[in-house]
Amino acid sequence: MSFTEKYKPRKLSEVFVSKEKILMLKKLVLERKPVILNGPTGSGKTSLVYALADELNYDVFEVNASDSRNKNNIDSIVRPSSLEGSLFGKGRIILIDDIEGLSGTKDRGGVQALANLLEVSKWPIVITTTDAYNQKISVLRKRSGLIEIEPFDSLIIFNILKKICDDENIIYDEVALKELSRRASGDIRAAINDLQNLTSKNKELSRDSLGNLDDREKKEEIFMALNLIFKSKEIEKVINSIEKTDIDLDEAFLWIDENLPSQYLKSRDLFGAYENLSKADVFNGRIIRWQYWRFLVYRNFFMTAGIALSKESKYINFSNYKRSGKLLKLFWAKQKNLKKISICEKISEKNHVSVKLAVKDVYPFVKLIYKSGRSIDEFEFDDEEIEYLRK
């Protein structure tokens, strides 16, 4: 048996999710309302659903979205289970795992079919995702409660791995175990799988054994890409450097912008590099404005090969790349506005206006009403949204 299966939490007391969020999920499930669990890979979203079902003595009907990605499959597989009674009169949770598999270009009405099902299902439908704010599933988000699941802290991962080692009689170096926990970047499932793979032969985890493990941190991946862009002039290697990382082009753009001045020491090289970076930004604007996705190839070219070829000769100076401060600012700005956007989406739906218009013209008055102690039942705000409006 795999360690992930053997040591997965069976009870709510074993789940590392705040009591407040567990109670929120339990309340929505008991009220048979749809809910979205939003969190990174390996944060325990699916385990939380099964642990709650066990406590409530509910069945779980699990469907992976990628296996039922079109309207016909939703209607033929998910709909019957959402409308019929459960065995032995037990309650039921419909679990749609990894909704990203349903939001691709081939879903052929799958998202809308599921959205329609949320309105009529006899049983609570729980949806898991790593990006609840993806525009492709906005119709599901508007009709569901939303619970954010945080990634695992490395200390929690370390304690879990330590217990597994003790139970499995694995000899471990504590420093190596802490490093393994850190490298998981909050993904407990990946950490447990790595532990099993590294110790399957001799039941021992040493610092040397970690050399067989790829570090998951994006930081190291982007450093390699930046090295190619800033140091090399070989187009074949440079042009695919960003694509080989887990970093998207928007984040890579900020990394390049932040580090260019410290890497290109000649003013002519720096001027040419920023000229190419600005061209990449122009194409990005056209992609956003007109949805001309074929321009991605040009954006990528100017960001990589364009900048690499802007230097007269290769630089051999030592590089210590730093993360752009804009990334953190953008992250906090997004986090701050998520609840506001969620509120305005409900206002938009009820008032038949765009979200943009709801933010600009309606939201200020709604907030004023709630701050005065009154409320508007028609919008069906949840408790967190009401608390946000009254701040």
C-alpha positions in Angstrom: 0.0 0.0 0.0 1.3 3.5 -0.8 2.1 5.7 2.2 -0.4 8.4 0.9 -3.2 5.9 1.1 -2.0 4.3 4.3 -1.6 7.6 6.2 -4.3 9.7 4.8 -6.5 11.3 7.4 -9.7 9.3 8.2 -11.2 11.6 10.7 -11.7 15.4 10.9 -9.5 15.4 14.0 -6.6 14.3 11.7 -7.2 16.9 9.1 -4.9 20.0 9.2 -7.6 22.6 8.4 -8.8 25.3 10.7 -11.9 24.4 12.8 -13.7 27.4 11.4 -13.4 26.2 7.8 -14.4 22.6 8.8 -17.5 24.0 10.4 -18.2 26.1 7.4 -18.0 23.1 5.1 -20.1 21.0 7.4 -22.8 23.7 7.5 -22.9 24.0 3.7 -23.0 20.2 3.3 -25.8 19.7 5.8 -27.7 22.5 4.1 -27.1 20.6 0.8 -25.6 23.7 -0.8 -22.8 23.5 -3.4 -19.3 24.5 -2.2 -15.9 25.0 -3.8 -12.7 24.0 -2.0 -9.9 26.2 -3.4 -6.3 25.4 -2.6 -3.0 24.2 -4.0 -2.2 20.7 -5.0 -1.6 18.4 -2.0 -3.3 20.7 0.5 -5.8 18.0 1.6 -9.0 19.1 -0.1 -10.2 15.6 -1.0 -9.2 14.1 2.3 -11.2 16.8 4.1 -14.3 15.8 2.1 -13.9 12.1 2.9 -13.2 12.8 6.6 -16.4 14.9 6.8 -18.4 12.2 5.0 -17.1 9.7 7.5 -18.2 11.8 10.5 -21.7 12.4 9.0 -22.0 8.8 7.8 -22.4 10.0 4.2 -21.5 8.2 1.0 -19.1 10.0 -1.4 -19.8 9.8 -5.1 -16.4 11.0 -6.5 -16.0 12.0 -10.1 -12.7 13.4 -11.6 -13.6 16.3 -13.8 -11.2 15.2 -16.6 -13.1 11.9 -16.9 -16.5 13.7 -17.3 -15.5 16.8 -19.1 -18.5 17.3 -21.6 -22.2 17.9 -21.1 -23.2 14.4 -22.1 -21.0 12.8 -19.4 -22.2 15.3 -16.8 -25.8 14.5 -17.6 -25.3 10.7 -17.8 -22.9 10.1 -14.9 -23.2 12.9 -12.4 -26.8 14.0 -12.8 -28.4 10.6 -11.9 -26.3 10.3 -8.7 -27.2 13.9 -7.7 -31.0 13.3 -8.0 -31.5 9.7 -6.8 -31.6 8.4 -3.2 -28.5 7.0 -1.5 -28.1 3.4 -0.4 -29.6 2.5 3.0 -31.0 6.0 3.3 -27.6 7.5 4.0 -26.7 11.0 3.0 -24.4 11.6 0.0 -21.8 14.1 -1.1 -21.1 14.5 -4.8 -17.4 15.2 -5.2 -16.1 16.8 -8.4 -12.4 16.6 -8.1 -9.9 18.8 -10.0 -12.5 21.0 -11.8 -9.6 22.3 -14.0 -10.1 19.2 -16.1 -13.5 20.4 -17.0 -12.6 24.0 -17.9 -10.6 23.3 -21.1 -11.4 24.1 -24.6 -12.8 20.6 -25.1 -15.4 20.6 -22.3 -18.2 21.2 -24.8 -20.7 22.6 -22.3 -19.5 20.7 -19.3 -19.1 23.7 -17.0 -22.6 25.0 -17.8 -24.1 21.6 -17.4 -22.6 21.3 -14.0 -23.7 24.8 -13.1 -27.3 23.9 -14.0 -27.0 20.7 -11.9 -26.0 22.8 -8.8 -29.5 24.3 -8.9 -31.4 21.0 -8.8 -29.2 18.5 -7.0 -30.7 16.7 -4.0 -27.3 16.3 -2.5 -24.5 18.8 -1.8 -21.9 19.1 -4.6 -18.4 19.8 -3.5 -15.9 21.0 -6.1 -12.2 21.0 -5.6 -9.9 23.4 -7.6 -6.5 25.0 -7.5 -7.8 28.2 -9.0 -11.3 29.2 -8.1 -10.9 32.5 -9.8 -10.3 31.1 -13.2 -12.8 32.9 -15.5 -13.8 29.7 -17.1 -15.5 28.4 -14.0 -16.9 31.8 -12.8 -20.5 30.5 -13.3 -19.8 27.8 -10.7 -18.2 30.2 -8.3 -21.2 32.5 -8.4 -23.5 29.7 -7.4 -21.3 28.0 -4.7 -19.9 28.7 -1.3 -16.1 29.2 -1.4 -13.7 27.9 1.2 -9.9 28.6 0.9 -7.6 25.8 1.9 -4.1 26.8 2.8 -0.9 24.8 1.8 0.7 22.8 4.5 3.4 24.5 6.6 6.8 22.8 6.3 6.8 22.2 10.1 3.5 20.3 9.9 4.9 18.3 6.9 8.0 17.5 8.9 6.0 16.2 11.9 3.9 14.0 9.6 6.9 12.6 7.8 8.6 12.0 11.2 5.6 10.0 12.4 5.6 7.9 9.2 9.3 7.2 9.6 8.8 6.1 13.2 5.8 3.8 12.2 7.7 2.3 9.3 11.0 1.9 11.1 12.8 4.2 8.7 16.1 5.6 9.9 16.3 9.3 9.0 18.6 12.2 9.3 16.6 15.0 10.9 18.2 17.7 8.7 17.4 15.7 5.6 13.8 15.2 6.7 13.4 18.9 7.3 14.9 19.6 3.8 12.5 17.1 2.3 9.6 18.9 4.0 10.7 22.3 2.8 11.2 21.1 -0.8 7.5 19.9 -0.9 6.4 23.6 -1.0 3.3 22.8 1.0 2.3 19.7 -1.0 1.9 17.0 1.6 1.1 14.3 -0.9 4.3 15.0 -2.8 6.3 14.9 0.4 4.9 11.5 1.4 5.5 10.1 -2.0 9.1 11.3 -2.1 9.7 9.8 1.3 8.5 6.4 0.2 10.4 6.5 -3.1 13.7 7.6 -1.4 13.5 4.9 1.4 11.9 2.0 -0.4 15.2 0.1 -0.9 17.1 0.4 2.4 14.6 2.1 4.8 16.9 5.0 5.3 16.8 8.7 4.5 20.1 10.6 4.4 21.2 13.9 3.1 22.9 12.2 0.2 19.7 10.6 -0.9 18.1 14.0 -1.5 20.4 14.4 -4.4 18.1 12.1 -6.3 15.2 14.4 -5.8 14.3 17.4 -8.0 13.6 20.5 -6.0 10.1 21.7 -6.7 10.7 25.3 -6.0 10.0 27.6 -8.9 12.9 29.8 -7.7 15.5 27.3 -9.0 13.7 26.8 -12.2 13.4 30.5 -13.0 17.1 31.0 -12.0 18.1 28.5 -14.7 15.9 30.2 -17.3 17.3 33.7 -16.3 20.9 32.3 -16.6 20.2 31.2 -20.2 18.6 34.5 -21.1 21.1 36.8 -19.6 24.3 34.7 -20.2 23.7 32.9 -23.5 23.3 33.9 -27.1 22.2 30.5 -28.4 18.7 31.0 -29.6 17.7 27.3 -29.6 18.4 27.1 -25.8 17.1 30.5 -24.9 13.8 30.6 -26.7 12.3 27.6 -24.8 13.8 28.5 -21.4 10.6 29.9 -19.8 8.4 27.2 -21.2 10.5 24.6 -19.4 9.6 26.1 -16.0 6.4 26.2 -14.0 6.5 30.0 -14.2 3.9 31.8 -16.4 4.9 34.5 -18.8 3.5 37.3 -16.6 5.6 36.3 -13.6 8.7 35.7 -15.8 8.3 39.2 -17.3 8.6 40.7 -13.8 11.6 38.5 -12.9 13.4 39.7 -16.1 12.4 43.4 -15.6 13.7 43.3 -12.0 17.1 41.7 -12.8 18.0 43.3 -16.1 19.7 46.4 -14.8 22.1 44.3 -12.6 22.9 41.9 -15.4 23.5 44.0 -18.5 26.3 46.3 -17.6 26.7 48.1 -20.9 24.1 50.9 -21.5 23.7 49.9 -25.2 23.0 46.3 -24.2 20.5 47.4 -21.5 18.8 49.8 -23.9 18.3 47.0 -26.5 17.1 44.5 -23.9 14.4 46.9 -22.6 13.4 47.7 -26.1 12.7 44.0 -26.7 11.0 43.7 -23.3 8.7 46.6 -24.2 7.8 44.9 -27.5 6.9 41.8 -25.5 4.6 44.0 -23.3 3.0 45.5 -26.4 2.1 42.0 -27.7 0.8 41.1 -24.3 -1.5 44.1 -24.4 -2.8 43.0 -27.8 -3.4 39.5 -26.4 -5.4 40.8 -23.5 -7.3 43.4 -25.5 -8.2 41.4 -28.6 -7.7 37.8 -27.4 -5.1 37.2 -30.2 -3.4 34.2 -28.5 -1.3 33.6 -31.6 0.8 36.6 -30.4 2.1 34.5 -27.5 4.9 33.2 -29.7 6.0 36.8 -30.4 5.8 37.8 -26.8 7.9 34.8 -25.7 10.4 35.5 -28.5 11.1 39.1 -27.5 11.2 38.2 -23.8 13.8 35.4 -24.3 15.7 35.5 -27.6 15.2 39.2 -28.1 16.8 40.0 -24.7 19.6 37.4 -25.1 20.6 38.8 -28.5 20.6 42.4 -27.3 24.0 42.0 -25.7 27.2 42.3 -27.8 28.9 39.5 -26.0 28.3 37.0 -23.2 28.4 38.1 -19.6 30.4 35.9 -17.2 29.7 37.9 -14.0 28.3 36.1 -11.0 24.5 36.4 -10.8 22.4 36.7 -7.7 18.8 37.1 -9.0 16.2 38.6 -6.8 12.4 38.3 -6.9 10.4 41.3 -8.0 8.7 43.2 -5.3 5.8 43.7 -7.7 4.9 40.0 -7.4 4.2 40.3 -3.7 2.3 43.5 -4.1 0.2 42.0 -6.9 -0.5 38.9 -4.7 -1.7 40.9 -1.7 -3.7 43.2 -4.0 -5.4 40.2 -5.5 -6.1 38.6 -2.1 -7.5 41.9 -0.8 -9.9 42.2 -3.8 -11.0 38.6 -4.0 -13.9 39.0 -1.6 -14.9 42.3 -3.2 -15.0 40.7 -6.6 -17.1 37.7 -5.3 -19.6 40.2 -3.8 -19.7 42.2 -7.1 -20.3 39.0 -9.1 -23.5 38.4 -7.1 -24.5 42.0 -7.5 -23.9 41.7 -11.2 -26.0 38.6 -11.5 -29.0 40.0 -9.6 -28.9 43.5 -11.2 -28.1 42.2 -14.7 -25.1 44.5 -15.1 -21.4 43.8 -15.8 -19.1 43.1 -12.9 -17.1 46.2 -13.8 -20.2 48.3 -13.5 -21.2 46.6 -10.3 -17.8 47.5 -8.8 -17.9 51.1 -9.9 -21.5 52.1 -9.4 -23.4 49.7 -7.2 -20.8 48.3 -4.7 -20.2 51.6 -2.8 -23.9 52.0 -2.1 -24.3 48.3 -1.0 -21.3 48.7 1.4 -22.8 51.9 2.8 -26.1 50.0 3.5 -24.4 47.2 5.3 -22.1 49.5 7.3 -25.3 51.2 8.6 -26.4 47.8 10.0 -29.1 47.1 7.4 -28.9 44.2 4.8 -30.2 43.2 1.4 -31.5 39.6 1.3 -31.9 39.4 -2.5 -28.1 39.3 -3.0 -27.8 36.1 -0.8 -24.4 37.1 0.6 -22.8 34.5 2.9 -21.6 35.3 6.4 -18.0 36.2 5.4 -19.2 38.6 2.7 -21.6 40.3 5.1 -18.7 40.7 7.6 -16.5 42.1 4.9 -19.2 44.7 3.8 -19.7 45.8 7.4 -16.0 46.5 8.1 
